[in-house]
Amino acid sequence: MGKKPENKNMAIKNRPIQNNPGNIKNRMKRAEVYGRYLLQKKSQKKERRLKREKEAQALGEDVNHTKQTPRTLDNTREREETMVTPNDSEVLADEREDEFAPYFNDEKRPKMLITTRPSPSRKLFSFIQAVIDLFPQTYYYPRKSYSIKDICFFATNRDFTHVIVVSEKAKSVNSMLISHLPYGPTAYFKVSNFTSANDIPFTGQPTSHIPELNLHGFGTRLGHRVGRFLGGMFPHNAELQGRQIVTFHNQRDFIFVRHHRYMFAEGKEAIKDSKKKKTVAKLQELGPRFTLKMRWLQVGTFDSQFGEYEWFHKRKEMDVTRRKFHL
């Protein structure tokens, strides 16, 4: 017979802890069990790290190079069937003839009309001003009582290439509908984490130069289309002397919008066998910041009744795993 533990509480503390203590009804007990689980997990992780370092030292390896790559949602992403390889001939052929090719070839310049939902609050206009400052050739028109279809018809007759309709919830910007004229497509984005240039510390003052465009992280066929949709909202004859760059960075289907100015300065370190100092690049944020999440992409201009959808985000079917991304 094994020796009974002297202290019953010690036996309970050393007992393996379940990962999910959700079936414990007592809230204080549940929190205690989960706290001990996290401590055990941290201790086990430290033991594994020390073991790896000892093994590396015994083999004469550099301990600094034995650090394992952490598992993240990005590097454990489930591969999409529509992922595009670099220089895919089929994709390149499609993009040479799509709706956005004239913008990327600098044959056509975007001209955008921005408006709001009916009866907007004052706070919404700070976001509208930020959009006007970010996108060249953007003009505000009050919504009044016109429908989106009427606005698209009005804008098409006045040579606008895009209509942007921004909405709000609880007096803060909530969504953005963008319709490409005259034949679409139309995309609907949820907007979050808006920060105006005035609220960003150490921000710079943008100039009127046309910025460069950085589209990053759009890896699938749908992602390429969304990237070109957003890229078509900027002229593609960047004025490099302004050193301004607008970034649309897609990560886990969230599109982070940023505006920077890059600068080159003399660094502290010197080049080997030379008295010259290394040149370093620095970024100065110009603002604004906000995040987009696409909910649907519709064929043609906006039509809520008879519109046909290229893609629609269905939560119950698509959000079954955290490692599945669509852009």
Buried (B, 14 or more C-beta within 10 A) or exposed (E): EEEEEEEEEEEEEEEEBEEEBEEBEEEEEBEEBBEBBEEEEEEEEEEEEEEBBEEBEEEEEEEEEBEEEEEEEEEEBEEBEEEBEEEBEEBEEBBEEBBBBBBBEEEBBBBBBBBBBEEBEEEBEBBBBBBBBBBBBBEBBEBEEBEBBEBBBBBBEEEBBBBBBBBBEEEBBBBBBBBBBBEBBBBBBBBBEBBBBEEBEEBBEBBEBBBBBEBEBBBBBBBBBBBBBBBBBBBBEBBEEBBBBBBBBBBBBBBBBBBBBEEEEEEEEEEEEEEEEEEEEEEBBBBBBBBBBBBBBBEBBBBEEEBEEBBEBEEEEEEEEEEBBBB
